[in-house]
């Protein structure tokens, strides 16, 4: 059985694949609604809860 330790970011370390994903992630300013990932998350949450985006 694999044991995973999620106590904090000082215990866990990103894998090379995670670092690659972070480096290649789409980014933008969430305050100006320019972050595509935040926009998708907000849209999904609104849809799931029956609210307008």
mmCIF file of the N, C-alpha and C atoms, coordinates in Angstrom:
data_MODEL
# 
_entry.id   MODEL 
# 
loop_
_atom_site.group_PDB 
_atom_site.id 
_atom_site.type_symbol 
_atom_site.label_atom_id 
_atom_site.label_alt_id 
_atom_site.label_comp_id 
_atom_site.label_asym_id 
_atom_site.label_entity_id 
_atom_site.label_seq_id 
_atom_site.pdbx_PDB_ins_code 
_atom_site.Cartn_x 
_atom_site.Cartn_y 
_atom_site.Cartn_z 
_atom_site.occupancy 
_atom_site.B_iso_or_equiv 
_atom_site.pdbx_formal_charge 
_atom_site.auth_seq_id 
_atom_site.auth_comp_id 
_atom_site.auth_asym_id 
_atom_site.auth_atom_id 
_atom_site.pdbx_PDB_model_num 
ATOM 1   N N  . UNK A 1 1  ? 0.839   -1.172 0.000   1.00 0.00 ? 1  UNK A N  1 
ATOM 2   C CA . UNK A 1 1  ? 0.000   0.000  0.000   1.00 0.00 ? 1  UNK A CA 1 
ATOM 3   C C  . UNK A 1 1  ? 0.895   1.250  0.000   1.00 0.00 ? 1  UNK A C  1 
ATOM 4   N N  . UNK A 1 2  ? 0.560   2.213  -0.860  1.00 0.00 ? 2  UNK A N  1 
ATOM 5   C CA . UNK A 1 2  ? 1.291   3.465  -0.927  1.00 0.00 ? 2  UNK A CA 1 
ATOM 6   C C  . UNK A 1 2  ? 0.704   4.442  0.081   1.00 0.00 ? 2  UNK A C  1 
ATOM 7   N N  . UNK A 1 3  ? 1.557   5.068  0.864   1.00 0.00 ? 3  UNK A N  1 
ATOM 8   C CA . UNK A 1 3  ? 1.120   6.060  1.834   1.00 0.00 ? 3  UNK A CA 1 
ATOM 9   C C  . UNK A 1 3  ? 1.504   7.438  1.295   1.00 0.00 ? 3  UNK A C  1 
ATOM 10  N N  . UNK A 1 4  ? 0.534   8.328  1.237   1.00 0.00 ? 4  UNK A N  1 
ATOM 11  C CA . UNK A 1 4  ? 0.763   9.686  0.778   1.00 0.00 ? 4  UNK A CA 1 
ATOM 12  C C  . UNK A 1 4  ? 0.679   10.632 1.965   1.00 0.00 ? 4  UNK A C  1 
ATOM 13  N N  . UNK A 1 5  ? 1.622   11.553 2.053   1.00 0.00 ? 5  UNK A N  1 
ATOM 14  C CA . UNK A 1 5  ? 1.687   12.493 3.167   1.00 0.00 ? 5  UNK A CA 1 
ATOM 15  C C  . UNK A 1 5  ? 1.349   13.891 2.651   1.00 0.00 ? 5  UNK A C  1 
ATOM 16  N N  . UNK A 1 6  ? 0.166   14.376 2.972   1.00 0.00 ? 6  UNK A N  1 
ATOM 17  C CA . UNK A 1 6  ? -0.302  15.669 2.493   1.00 0.00 ? 6  UNK A CA 1 
ATOM 18  C C  . UNK A 1 6  ? -0.311  16.733 3.593   1.00 0.00 ? 6  UNK A C  1 
ATOM 19  N N  . UNK A 1 7  ? 0.530   16.582 4.602   1.00 0.00 ? 7  UNK A N  1 
ATOM 20  C CA . UNK A 1 7  ? 0.504   17.526 5.722   1.00 0.00 ? 7  UNK A CA 1 
ATOM 21  C C  . UNK A 1 7  ? 0.740   18.962 5.298   1.00 0.00 ? 7  UNK A C  1 
ATOM 22  N N  . UNK A 1 8  ? 1.683   19.194 4.423   1.00 0.00 ? 8  UNK A N  1 
ATOM 23  C CA . UNK A 1 8  ? 1.960   20.567 4.009   1.00 0.00 ? 8  UNK A CA 1 
ATOM 24  C C  . UNK A 1 8  ? 2.812   20.562 2.749   1.00 0.00 ? 8  UNK A C  1 
ATOM 25  N N  . UNK A 1 9  ? 3.003   21.760 2.190   1.00 0.00 ? 9  UNK A N  1 
ATOM 26  C CA . UNK A 1 9  ? 3.823   21.864 0.987   1.00 0.00 ? 9  UNK A CA 1 
ATOM 27  C C  . UNK A 1 9  ? 5.301   21.694 1.284   1.00 0.00 ? 9  UNK A C  1 
ATOM 28  N N  . UNK A 1 10 ? 5.684   21.663 2.550   1.00 0.00 ? 10 UNK A N  1 
ATOM 29  C CA . UNK A 1 10 ? 7.092   21.414 2.876   1.00 0.00 ? 10 UNK A CA 1 
ATOM 30  C C  . UNK A 1 10 ? 7.405   19.926 2.924   1.00 0.00 ? 10 UNK A C  1 
ATOM 31  N N  . UNK A 1 11 ? 6.363   19.092 2.987   1.00 0.00 ? 11 UNK A N  1 
ATOM 32  C CA . UNK A 1 11 ? 6.548   17.647 3.020   1.00 0.00 ? 11 UNK A CA 1 
ATOM 33  C C  . UNK A 1 11 ? 6.420   17.065 1.618   1.00 0.00 ? 11 UNK A C  1 
ATOM 34  N N  . UNK A 1 12 ? 5.431   17.541 0.872   1.00 0.00 ? 12 UNK A N  1 
ATOM 35  C CA . UNK A 1 12 ? 5.209   17.020 -0.475  1.00 0.00 ? 12 UNK A CA 1 
ATOM 36  C C  . UNK A 1 12 ? 6.050   17.794 -1.477  1.00 0.00 ? 12 UNK A C  1 
ATOM 37  N N  . UNK A 1 13 ? 6.463   17.129 -2.517  1.00 0.00 ? 13 UNK A N  1 
ATOM 38  C CA . UNK A 1 13 ? 7.268   17.746 -3.568  1.00 0.00 ? 13 UNK A CA 1 
ATOM 39  C C  . UNK A 1 13 ? 6.626   17.442 -4.911  1.00 0.00 ? 13 UNK A C  1 
ATOM 40  N N  . UNK A 1 14 ? 6.546   18.440 -5.804  1.00 0.00 ? 14 UNK A N  1 
ATOM 41  C CA . UNK A 1 14 ? 5.951   18.182 -7.114  1.00 0.00 ? 14 UNK A CA 1 
ATOM 42  C C  . UNK A 1 14 ? 6.848   17.270 -7.949  1.00 0.00 ? 14 UNK A C  1 
ATOM 43  N N  . UNK A 1 15 ? 6.194   16.413 -8.697  1.00 0.00 ? 15 UNK A N  1 
ATOM 44  C CA . UNK A 1 15 ? 6.920   15.522 -9.607  1.00 0.00 ? 15 UNK A CA 1 
ATOM 45  C C  . UNK A 1 15 ? 7.327   16.330 -10.842 1.00 0.00 ? 15 UNK A C  1 
ATOM 46  N N  . UNK A 1 16 ? 8.207   15.787 -11.661 1.00 0.00 ? 16 UNK A N  1 
ATOM 47  C CA . UNK A 1 16 ? 8.555   16.482 -12.904 1.00 0.00 ? 16 UNK A CA 1 
ATOM 48  C C  . UNK A 1 16 ? 7.322   16.776 -13.774 1.00 0.00 ? 16 UNK A C  1 
ATOM 49  N N  . UNK A 1 17 ? 6.363   15.847 -13.820 1.00 0.00 ? 17 UNK A N  1 
ATOM 50  C CA . UNK A 1 17 ? 5.151   16.076 -14.611 1.00 0.00 ? 17 UNK A CA 1 
ATOM 51  C C  . UNK A 1 17 ? 4.323   17.222 -14.029 1.00 0.00 ? 17 UNK A C  1 
ATOM 52  N N  . UNK A 1 18 ? 4.278   17.306 -12.708 1.00 0.00 ? 18 UNK A N  1 
ATOM 53  C CA . UNK A 1 18 ? 3.547   18.405 -12.074 1.00 0.00 ? 18 UNK A CA 1 
ATOM 54  C C  . UNK A 1 18 ? 4.228   19.738 -12.363 1.00 0.00 ? 18 UNK A C  1 
ATOM 55  N N  . UNK A 1 19 ? 5.544   19.774 -12.301 1.00 0.00 ? 19 UNK A N  1 
ATOM 56  C CA . UNK A 1 19 ? 6.283   21.010 -12.596 1.00 0.00 ? 19 UNK A CA 1 
ATOM 57  C C  . UNK A 1 19 ? 6.054   21.441 -14.040 1.00 0.00 ? 19 UNK A C  1 
ATOM 58  N N  . UNK A 1 20 ? 6.031   20.479 -14.935 1.00 0.00 ? 20 UNK A N  1 
ATOM 59  C CA . UNK A 1 20 ? 5.785   20.775 -16.350 1.00 0.00 ? 20 UNK A CA 1 
ATOM 60  C C  . UNK A 1 20 ? 4.389   21.360 -16.535 1.00 0.00 ? 20 UNK A C  1 
ATOM 61  N N  . UNK A 1 21 ? 3.398   20.756 -15.874 1.00 0.00 ? 21 UNK A N  1 
ATOM 62  C CA . UNK A 1 21 ? 2.020   21.246 -15.966 1.00 0.00 ? 21 UNK A CA 1 
ATOM 63  C C  . UNK A 1 21 ? 1.911   22.663 -15.421 1.00 0.00 ? 21 UNK A C  1 
ATOM 64  N N  . UNK A 1 22 ? 2.581   22.943 -14.318 1.00 0.00 ? 22 UNK A N  1 
ATOM 65  C CA . UNK A 1 22 ? 2.547   24.290 -13.742 1.00 0.00 ? 22 UNK A CA 1 
ATOM 66  C C  . UNK A 1 22 ? 3.198   25.299 -14.683 1.00 0.00 ? 22 UNK A C  1 
ATOM 67  N N  . UNK A 1 23 ? 4.326   24.920 -15.274 1.00 0.00 ? 23 UNK A N  1 
ATOM 68  C CA . UNK A 1 23 ? 5.036   25.827 -16.166 1.00 0.00 ? 23 UNK A CA 1 
ATOM 69  C C  . UNK A 1 23 ? 4.245   26.126 -17.429 1.00 0.00 ? 23 UNK A C  1 
ATOM 70  N N  . UNK A 1 24 ? 3.433   25.165 -17.869 1.00 0.00 ? 24 UNK A N  1 
ATOM 71  C CA . UNK A 1 24 ? 2.677   25.322 -19.112 1.00 0.00 ? 24 UNK A CA 1 
ATOM 72  C C  . UNK A 1 24 ? 1.235   25.770 -18.897 1.00 0.00 ? 24 UNK A C  1 
ATOM 73  N N  . UNK A 1 25 ? 0.846   25.992 -17.650 1.00 0.00 ? 25 UNK A N  1 
ATOM 74  C CA . UNK A 1 25 ? -0.539  26.347 -17.338 1.00 0.00 ? 25 UNK A CA 1 
ATOM 75  C C  . UNK A 1 25 ? -0.912  27.708 -17.918 1.00 0.00 ? 25 UNK A C  1 
ATOM 76  N N  . UNK A 1 26 ? -2.172  27.802 -18.360 1.00 0.00 ? 26 UNK A N  1 
ATOM 77  C CA . UNK A 1 26 ? -2.705  29.083 -18.796 1.00 0.00 ? 26 UNK A CA 1 
ATOM 78  C C  . UNK A 1 26 ? -2.856  29.958 -17.557 1.00 0.00 ? 26 UNK A C  1 
ATOM 79  N N  . UNK A 1 27 ? -2.471  31.205 -17.659 1.00 0.00 ? 27 UNK A N  1 
ATOM 80  C CA . UNK A 1 27 ? -2.606  32.107 -16.516 1.00 0.00 ? 27 UNK A CA 1 
ATOM 81  C C  . UNK A 1 27 ? -3.174  33.444 -16.974 1.00 0.00 ? 27 UNK A C  1 
ATOM 82  N N  . UNK A 1 28 ? -3.700  34.157 -16.043 1.00 0.00 ? 28 UNK A N  1 
ATOM 83  C CA . UNK A 1 28 ? -4.236  35.486 -16.291 1.00 0.00 ? 28 UNK A CA 1 
ATOM 84  C C  . UNK A 1 28 ? -4.667  36.080 -14.967 1.00 0.00 ? 28 UNK A C  1 
ATOM 85  N N  . UNK A 1 29 ? -5.104  37.320 -15.000 1.00 0.00 ? 29 UNK A N  1 
ATOM 86  C CA . UNK A 1 29 ? -5.519  38.017 -13.791 1.00 0.00 ? 29 UNK A CA 1 
ATOM 87  C C  . UNK A 1 29 ? -6.977  37.691 -13.492 1.00 0.00 ? 29 UNK A C  1 
ATOM 88  N N  . UNK A 1 30 ? -7.212  37.054 -12.340 1.00 0.00 ? 30 UNK A N  1 
ATOM 89  C CA . UNK A 1 30 ? -8.582  36.673 -11.996 1.00 0.00 ? 30 UNK A CA 1 
ATOM 90  C C  . UNK A 1 30 ? -9.448  37.884 -11.667 1.00 0.00 ? 30 UNK A C  1 
ATOM 91  N N  . UNK A 1 31 ? -8.842  38.970 -11.173 1.00 0.00 ? 31 UNK A N  1 
ATOM 92  C CA . UNK A 1 31 ? -9.611  40.166 -10.842 1.00 0.00 ? 31 UNK A CA 1 
ATOM 93  C C  . UNK A 1 31 ? -10.232 40.766 -12.103 1.00 0.00 ? 31 UNK A C  1 
ATOM 94  N N  . UNK A 1 32 ? -9.485  40.727 -13.199 1.00 0.00 ? 32 UNK A N  1 
ATOM 95  C CA . UNK A 1 32 ? -9.979  41.255 -14.474 1.00 0.00 ? 32 UNK A CA 1 
ATOM 96  C C  . UNK A 1 32 ? -10.645 40.174 -15.328 1.00 0.00 ? 32 UNK A C  1 
ATOM 97  N N  . UNK A 1 33 ? -10.890 39.006 -14.703 1.00 0.00 ? 33 UNK A N  1 
ATOM 98  C CA . UNK A 1 33 ? -11.543 37.869 -15.374 1.00 0.00 ? 33 UNK A CA 1 
ATOM 99  C C  . UNK A 1 33 ? -10.753 37.392 -16.600 1.00 0.00 ? 33 UNK A C  1 
ATOM 100 N N  . UNK A 1 34 ? -9.440  37.440 -16.506 1.00 0.00 ? 34 UNK A N  1 
ATOM 101 C CA . UNK A 1 34 ? -8.570  37.025 -17.609 1.00 0.00 ? 34 UNK A CA 1 
ATOM 102 C C  . UNK A 1 34 ? -7.922  35.660 -17.386 1.00 0.00 ? 34 UNK A C  1 
ATOM 103 N N  . UNK A 1 35 ? -8.233  35.007 -16.273 1.00 0.00 ? 35 UNK A N  1 
ATOM 104 C CA . UNK A 1 35 ? -7.639  33.698 -15.988 1.00 0.00 ? 35 UNK A CA 1 
ATOM 105 C C  . UNK A 1 35 ? -8.601  32.618 -16.468 1.00 0.00 ? 35 UNK A C  1 
ATOM 106 N N  . UNK A 1 36 ? -8.261  31.917 -17.555 1.00 0.00 ? 36 UNK A N  1 
ATOM 107 C CA . UNK A 1 36 ? -9.181  30.938 -18.125 1.00 0.00 ? 36 UNK A CA 1 
ATOM 108 C C  . UNK A 1 36 ? -9.503  29.786 -17.176 1.00 0.00 ? 36 UNK A C  1 
ATOM 109 N N  . UNK A 1 37 ? -8.563  29.402 -16.337 1.00 0.00 ? 37 UNK A N  1 
ATOM 110 C CA . UNK A 1 37 ? -8.822  28.302 -15.411 1.00 0.00 ? 37 UNK A CA 1 
ATOM 111 C C  . UNK A 1 37 ? -9.827  28.726 -14.344 1.00 0.00 ? 37 UNK A C  1 
ATOM 112 N N  . UNK A 1 38 ? -9.658  29.903 -13.785 1.00 0.00 ? 38 UNK A N  1 
ATOM 113 C CA . UNK A 1 38 ? -10.601 30.419 -12.785 1.00 0.00 ? 38 UNK A CA 1 
ATOM 114 C C  . UNK A 1 38 ? -11.971 30.609 -13.423 1.00 0.00 ? 38 UNK A C  1 
ATOM 115 N N  . UNK A 1 39 ? -12.001 31.131 -14.643 1.00 0.00 ? 39 UNK A N  1 
ATOM 116 C CA . UNK A 1 39 ? -13.274 31.344 -15.329 1.00 0.00 ? 39 UNK A CA 1 
ATOM 117 C C  . UNK A 1 39 ? -14.013 30.024 -15.540 1.00 0.00 ? 39 UNK A C  1 
ATOM 118 N N  . UNK A 1 40 ? -13.287 28.979 -15.930 1.00 0.00 ? 40 UNK A N  1 
ATOM 119 C CA . UNK A 1 40 ? -13.919 27.668 -16.121 1.00 0.00 ? 40 UNK A CA 1 
ATOM 120 C C  . UNK A 1 40 ? -14.443 27.121 -14.790 1.00 0.00 ? 40 UNK A C  1 
ATOM 121 N N  . UNK A 1 41 ? -13.649 27.269 -13.736 1.00 0.00 ? 41 UNK A N  1 
ATOM 122 C CA . UNK A 1 41 ? -14.058 26.788 -12.416 1.00 0.00 ? 41 UNK A CA 1 
ATOM 123 C C  . UNK A 1 41 ? -15.302 27.534 -11.937 1.00 0.00 ? 41 UNK A C  1 
ATOM 124 N N  . UNK A 1 42 ? -15.323 28.853 -12.077 1.00 0.00 ? 42 UNK A N  1 
ATOM 125 C CA . UNK A 1 42 ? -16.490 29.629 -11.656 1.00 0.00 ? 42 UNK A CA 1 
ATOM 126 C C  . UNK A 1 42 ? -17.725 29.237 -12.462 1.00 0.00 ? 42 UNK A C  1 
ATOM 127 N N  . UNK A 1 43 ? -17.549 29.029 -13.755 1.00 0.00 ? 43 UNK A N  1 
ATOM 128 C CA . UNK A 1 43 ? -18.667 28.616 -14.595 1.00 0.00 ? 43 UNK A CA 1 
ATOM 129 C C  . UNK A 1 43 ? -19.206 27.261 -14.199 1.00 0.00 ? 43 UNK A C  1 
ATOM 130 N N  . UNK A 1 44 ? -18.324 26.324 -13.934 1.00 0.00 ? 44 UNK A N  1 
ATOM 131 C CA . UNK A 1 44 ? -18.734 24.978 -13.518 1.00 0.00 ? 44 UNK A CA 1 
ATOM 132 C C  . UNK A 1 44 ? -19.463 25.028 -12.181 1.00 0.00 ? 44 UNK A C  1 
ATOM 133 N N  . UNK A 1 45 ? -18.924 25.785 -11.225 1.00 0.00 ? 45 UNK A N  1 
ATOM 134 C CA . UNK A 1 45 ? -19.554 25.884 -9.915  1.00 0.00 ? 45 UNK A CA 1 
ATOM 135 C C  . UNK A 1 45 ? -20.946 26.511 -10.036 1.00 0.00 ? 45 UNK A C  1 
ATOM 136 N N  . UNK A 1 46 ? -21.067 27.566 -10.833 1.00 0.00 ? 46 UNK A N  1 
ATOM 137 C CA . UNK A 1 46 ? -22.367 28.220 -11.020 1.00 0.00 ? 46 UNK A CA 1 
ATOM 138 C C  . UNK A 1 46 ? -23.364 27.255 -11.647 1.00 0.00 ? 46 UNK A C  1 
ATOM 139 N N  . UNK A 1 47 ? -22.911 26.506 -12.653 1.00 0.00 ? 47 UNK A N  1 
ATOM 140 C CA . UNK A 1 47 ? -23.791 25.541 -13.314 1.00 0.00 ? 47 UNK A CA 1 
ATOM 141 C C  . UNK A 1 47 ? -24.248 24.456 -12.347 1.00 0.00 ? 47 UNK A C  1 
ATOM 142 N N  . UNK A 1 48 ? -23.328 23.936 -11.548 1.00 0.00 ? 48 UNK A N  1 
ATOM 143 C CA . UNK A 1 48 ? -23.647 22.878 -10.599 1.00 0.00 ? 48 UNK A CA 1 
ATOM 144 C C  . UNK A 1 48 ? -24.637 23.347 -9.533  1.00 0.00 ? 48 UNK A C  1 
ATOM 145 N N  . UNK A 1 49 ? -24.550 24.637 -9.180  1.00 0.00 ? 49 UNK A N  1 
ATOM 146 C CA . UNK A 1 49 ? -25.397 25.174 -8.118  1.00 0.00 ? 49 UNK A CA 1 
ATOM 147 C C  . UNK A 1 49 ? -26.626 25.892 -8.620  1.00 0.00 ? 49 UNK A C  1 
ATOM 148 N N  . UNK A 1 50 ? -26.776 25.956 -9.950  1.00 0.00 ? 50 UNK A N  1 
ATOM 149 C CA . UNK A 1 50 ? -27.954 26.568 -10.534 1.00 0.00 ? 50 UNK A CA 1 
ATOM 150 C C  . UNK A 1 50 ? -27.953 28.081 -10.524 1.00 0.00 ? 50 UNK A C  1 
ATOM 151 N N  . UNK A 1 51 ? -26.766 28.673 -10.578 1.00 0.00 ? 51 UNK A N  1 
ATOM 152 C CA . UNK A 1 51 ? -26.644 30.133 -10.597 1.00 0.00 ? 51 UNK A CA 1 
ATOM 153 C C  . UNK A 1 51 ? -26.137 30.603 -11.950 1.00 0.00 ? 51 UNK A C  1 
ATOM 154 N N  . UNK A 1 52 ? -26.322 31.906 -12.211 1.00 0.00 ? 52 UNK A N  1 
ATOM 155 C CA . UNK A 1 52 ? -25.716 32.498 -13.398 1.00 0.00 ? 52 UNK A CA 1 
ATOM 156 C C  . UNK A 1 52 ? -24.217 32.575 -13.151 1.00 0.00 ? 52 UNK A C  1 
ATOM 157 N N  . UNK A 1 53 ? -23.488 32.568 -14.208 1.00 0.00 ? 53 UNK A N  1 
ATOM 158 C CA . UNK A 1 53 ? -22.040 32.609 -14.105 1.00 0.00 ? 53 UNK A CA 1 
ATOM 159 C C  . UNK A 1 53 ? -21.523 33.876 -13.485 1.00 0.00 ? 53 UNK A C  1 
# 
